[in-house]
């Protein structure tokens, strides 16, 4: 099972184990990680699962779609070069140890 570490804006780190069939968003919502809302349930329509991926993990993620790129322009916290929608990051053993930072706000 992959482990994901969510880093809150205050620096608190929350590590969760997740299944290989989950997205980062589903792992967070299912384990009640505050800071990931996922209001649309992962259908990529709300951008309330915005995260900042630790730079060393960026090249291991699937490419960003044009729709994801467009939604990231509408996030409550300004996007960065390492912004992704966590609903678009499928988990696998290759992402064991993934670190993502949570934004100050989602809405």
Residue pairs with C-beta under 8 A, 6 or more apart in sequence:
1 17
1 18
1 19
1 20
1 96
2 17
2 18
2 20
2 91
2 92
2 93
2 95
2 96
2 97
2 98
3 15
3 16
3 17
3 18
3 96
3 97
3 98
4 15
4 16
4 18
4 24
4 27
4 28
4 91
4 95
4 98
4 99
4 100
5 13
5 14
5 15
5 97
5 98
5 99
5 100
6 13
6 14
6 15
6 16
6 28
6 33
6 35
6 36
6 51
6 100
6 101
6 102
7 13
7 14
7 99
7 100
7 101
7 102
8 14
8 34
8 35
8 102
9 35
9 101
9 102
9 103
9 104
14 33
16 27
16 28
16 31
16 33
18 24
18 26
18 27
18 30
18 31
18 91
19 27
19 91
20 91
20 92
20 93
21 91
22 30
22 90
22 91
23 42
23 86
23 87
23 88
23 89
23 90
23 91
24 49
24 51
24 86
24 87
24 89
24 91
24 98
24 100
25 36
25 38
25 42
25 49
25 85
25 86
25 87
25 89
26 38
26 42
26 87
27 33
27 91
28 35
28 36
28 38
28 49
28 86
29 36
29 37
29 38
33 102
35 102
35 103
35 106
36 48
36 49
36 51
36 86
36 102
36 106
37 46
37 48
37 49
37 106
37 107
38 46
38 48
38 49
38 86
38 87
39 46
39 48
40 46
40 48
40 87
42 49
42 87
43 87
44 67
44 68
44 71
44 85
44 87
44 88
45 71
46 71
47 71
47 72
47 74
47 75
47 76
47 85
47 106
48 76
48 106
48 107
49 85
49 86
49 87
49 106
50 72
50 75
50 76
50 77
50 79
50 83
50 84
50 85
50 86
50 103
50 106
51 83
51 84
51 85
51 86
51 100
51 101
51 102
51 103
52 80
52 82
52 83
52 84
52 100
52 101
52 102
52 103
53 61
53 82
53 83
53 84
53 89
53 98
53 99
53 100
53 101
54 82
54 98
54 99
54 100
54 101
55 82
57 95
57 98
57 99
57 100
58 82
60 94
60 95
61 84
61 89
61 95
62 88
62 89
62 90
64 84
64 88
65 88
68 84
68 85
68 88
71 85
72 79
72 83
72 84
72 85
73 79
75 83
75 103
75 106
76 103
76 105
76 106
76 107
77 103
77 104
77 105
77 106
84 100
86 100
89 95
89 98
91 98
